[in-house]
């Protein structure tokens, strides 16, 4: 039975290969930022609707979130599709590949959904780069009936149980007092100096970071003209750690650095959490092993489990999904030379022949992982026991 099902899914992916690659390239050609991915959503949902999926648009109160459903089996699969891009560098994280691969898996499983006893949900999750679409959708019940979930993410290397860092992004705003920078600088309170003090404090703190902790940041407002003491200044920082507990400890210290900037300069300040907190990935071991078998059968070469422990993929709101239900977020390797995610060269690679193979083979690997899961009585019972049933 398993062999026949795998042959069927391979045939389907091959049949839809042109449509899937056109989808990937089209999303790549028109990058859209978080919560603004209207064209990308229309491209994805139009294809799924034509192929018999029932569409629910604007779910969780998010205009660019959707759920496309096929089947009525008791075991519910959630295939996460990302499609937001980055400012200036476009799809330098390859979300076009992610979206097309998840659509491909949905199509591959559609014709065998009854035989597997599954319900397929392609879940459109906006704003992964900033905004935490999946976190909001989790909180608002979109994943409540999902038994297990997966997606594949392009990267310079192949992994099956990818690790990530927990993250919170904080923006600090300082309020000072303007004055003439030459005639009366002593009457001003310099908000830009407060940002500088905070940056220096964070830099000095780095030698005391716990393993896996890191901070990166930018100045988002440093004043307007040099002859006016800046009355307002802001900076934004990504604060990361190995897990949520370590993240909280680091955040407390970073907030102290923000306070130091205000204290040293006489400014007032406030701190804004820009996105929901992203948890670290905790991939389901059984699903990760099943995906490894599928990827290896397709001729791909994943890192060993030992190597995977040494690699990290940044941060993702898929981590929050993996803390709530069995899920995986493997990476699929594309030929990108020396480039890495979030570089322009990686964006170019995400529309290459190698990325195209990633779309098709990623779709097939997820389909075969689903077949292995749905046809294993013990795993099926495990997943149904957590309440993810249609």
N, C-alpha and C positions, 0 to 999 in steps of 0.2 A: 504493500500500500504506500509506504513512504517513498519508494522509488518512483512510482507512478505520479504521485503528487509533485515531486520535485521536477520531473520531466514536464509536467503541465505548467508549472510556474516558469520554468526556463523558456518554454515555448511562448508564453504570454509576454514575458519581458522582451523577448526578441521581436514579437509582433508589434509591440508598442515602443520599440526603441527610438524610432524617429520622433514620435510625439514627446517622449520623455526628454530627449536631448534638445528638441526645440524649446520645450518648457524651461529647461535649465539655462539655455543660452539667452532666451528672452528675458528671464528674470535678471540674469547677469548684465544684460545690456541696458537695463533701466533700473539702476539701484535706487532703493527708497529707504529712508531712515525710519527709526522706531515709531510705531503707531501711525505711520503715514504710508503703509505698504499697500495702497489700494489697487494699483495696477497688478502687482504680484498676486494678490489674493484673487483678483478676477481671472487671471490666467490659470491659476491652479483650480479654482472651483468650477470654472467653465468646463475644463477637461473632465473633472470627476463627475459633474452633473450629466454630461453627455454619456458617460459610461455607467450610468444607473445608480450613482450614489445620491443619497438624500442629503441635502444641504441645509445646515442651520448656520446662518451668518450672524455676525455681530454678537457672538456668545460672550457671556461674562461681562456684558456692558462695554466690550471693546470692539470698535468698528472694524478692525482688521483681524479679528479672531474668528475662527469658524470650526465646525465639526462636520465632516462628510462621512456618512454612515452607510454601510452595506451589510446585509445579513441580519439574522436574528438568533444566532447561536448563543448559548449560555456563557461561553468564554469570550470576554471582550478584550480585544487588542487595541491599544492606542499608539498610532504611528505619528510621532511629532514632526511637523514640518516647520522649519524656520525660513524666513525670507527677508529679514531686515538687513540693511547694509550699513557701512561705516561712512562717516563724513570724509570727503576728499578721496579716499581710496576705494570706495565702492564695495564690491563683494570680495574683499580681501580676507574674509573668513569662510567663503564658500557656501553661504546659505542657499544659493541657487542649487548647489549639488544636494544639500540636505532635503530641500523641498521636493526636487524631482525624484530622488531615491525613495522617499516615503510614499509619494504618489505611485511610483512603480511597484512597490511592495503591495500597496492596496489593490492595484489592478491585478497583480500576479495571483493574489489570494482570492480575488472576487469569485472566480469560477469554481473554486473548491471550498468555499466558505461553508456550504451545507455539509459537505463530507467531513470537514474538520469540526463542525459544531461551534463555529466562531462568529462573532460580530466584529467587523472591521471598522475602526474609526480613524480616519485621517484627521488629526487635530492640528489646525493651523494656529501656531503660537507666535504672535508678533513680539517685537521689542526684546530680543534676547541680548543684544549688545548693551542696551541700557533700557531700563524700564521694567524688566522682570515679568514679561507676559505670562510665562508658565506659573509663576508664583501667584499672580492675580487669578488665573484660571483655576488653580488648585483651591485657593481660598473660596472661590465662588462656585465650586461644585462640579466643574467640567470633568474632572477625573474620577468622580465618585464611583462610577460603575465600571471603571477600567480595571481589568485584572492584571495586565502587564503592559509595559510600554517600551518603545525603542526608537532609535534614530541613529543615523551614521553621520559623522562629521569629517570633512576633508582635513588632512594634516600632512606634514612632511613624512610621517611614519604611520605604520599600521598597528593599532592596538585593539584589544577586545574588552578589557576591563580598565578603561582609561581612568586616570586620576585627575582631579581638579582641586582648586583652592576655593575655600569659602571667601566671600567678598562682601563688603559694604562700600558704597560710594558716598562720600560726605562732601558737602560744599559749605565752606565757612564764609560768612559775610561780616566785614568789619565796618563800623561806622565811626568816623572821626569828625574833624571840623576843617572846612576850607579856609585858606588864607593866601595872601600873596607870597609866593615862594622866595622873593627877594626883599620886598619892603617890610614884610611882617611875618616871617616864618615861625617866630616864637608864639604867635597867636593861633597857629594851626595844630591840628591833631592828625597825624599822618596815618591813614588807614593802610596805605601800601607798605609802610614800615611794619605794620602789624603782620601782614602776610609774610614779609621777609623774616621776621622773628620766628613765626610759626614754622617756616621752611627750615630755618637753621636748627630749631629745636628738634624737628623730626629727623634731620640729617644726623645730629649728634646722638639721637636715640637709637639709630640703626645698629650700633655696635652691641646693643643690649636686646635686640630682637631675638625671640625664640626661633628655633629652626622652622623654616617654612613661612615665617611672617615676612611681609614686604609691603611697601607703600610706594605709590607713584602718583604724581600730581601735576597740575598745570595752574597757572594764574589765569582766571577768567575775566578779571577786571582789575587793572592796576592804576586807574586814573585816566584823565582825559588829555591834559596838556601839562608840560613840565613846569610852567610858571604858576600853577595853582597846586597848593598842598592837597593831595587826594583825600577827599572826605569819605569816599566809599571804595572798598576793594574787596575782591573775592578770590577764592581759590577752590579747586575741586581735587579731591584725592581718592584714589582707589586703595582701600585697605584690605589686605588679603592675609589668609592664614591657612594652616593645614586643615582646620576644622572649626566649627562654630564656636566652640569653647575658647580656643586660642584666639579666634577673631575678636571675641568680646573683650578679652584682656588687652589686646592691642588697641582696639577702638578706644578704650578708656584712656590709654596713655596718649593717643593721638589727640583726643579732645583736650587733654591737659596742655598739649603743645599749642593748640588753638587759644586756650585761655592765657598762655604765656604771652602770646602776641598782643592780646588785648591789654594785659596787665602792664607790659613793658612800655606801651605807647599811649595808654590812657584812652584807648578806643573801647567801645562796646562791641559785642559780637553775638552772632547767633549761628547755629550749626543746623544744616538741613540734610536729611537723608534723601538722596535723589531717587534711588531705586529701592525696591525691597531687597532684603539681604538674600544673597545666593548661598546655599549650603554646598558643601563639598560633595562630589559624586561618591555614592556608595553602590556600585553596580551589583546586581544580583549574580551570585557566583554561578548558579546553574545556567542561567540565560547567557552569561558571558562565555561559558564553556561550549554551549551549543552554537553560539555565534562563531567561536574559534573553529569548531569543526567545519562549519559551513564555509567560512572564508578560506580555510586551508584547502577544502575540496575544490574550491573555485580557482586554486592556484595562487592565492595571495599569501603573503609571508608576514604574519603578525609577529610583533615582539613577543619574547617569552614572558611568562608571568613575572619573572624576576626583573626583567628589563622594564616592564610596565610600571613597576613600583618606583622606578627612578625617574620616570617621565611625568610631566604634568602639562595639562592643556590650557592653563589659564583658569578661567572661572565660567560657569554656566548655570542658568536657572534650571537646567535639567537635573542638577544636584538635588533640588527641592523635590522633584518628582521621585527620584530614587530613594528618598527618605520616607516617602508615603506609600509606595507600592513597588513591587519587583520591576526593575527597569534596567536598561543598559544604554550606554552612549559610546559605542566603539568609534574609533577614528579609522578612516580609510585613506591610504597613502596615495598622493598624486605626485607626478614628476614636477617638482618646483625648483630644482637646482638648490642653491643655498638659501632660498627665500623661506620665510616662515609666515605664519598667519599674521594678518594686519599689515603686511607690506604690499606695495603696489605690484611687485613681481608675483606675489602669491595670488593676487586678484587675477592677473593675466592667466596664470596656470589653471584657475578654476573654470576656464572656458576652453581648455585644451582637450586633446584626445585622451590624455590620461585621466582628466576629470570626468570625461564622458564614460570611460570604463568604470570609474568609481560610482557613477550614477547607476549604471546597469548592474554591476556586480554587487554594489551595496544593497540595491533593491532585492536582488536574488538571495543574498546572504541573510537578510532579515526575513524573507519569505521562508527560507529553509529552517531558520531558527524557530519560526512560528510553527511550522509543520512538526518539528521535533518536539516542541512543547505541547502542542495540542494533542498529539498522538501518544504521549507518555502519560499513562493513567495516574502515576504518582504525582507528577508535576501538575497535571491538570487539576487534580484534587487539591493540591496545595494552593494553586492560584484561585480556584473557586472558593476556597475556605476563607480567603481574606475579604470576600464580599463583592468582588468584581465580576458580577454576573448581569447579563441583560435582563 
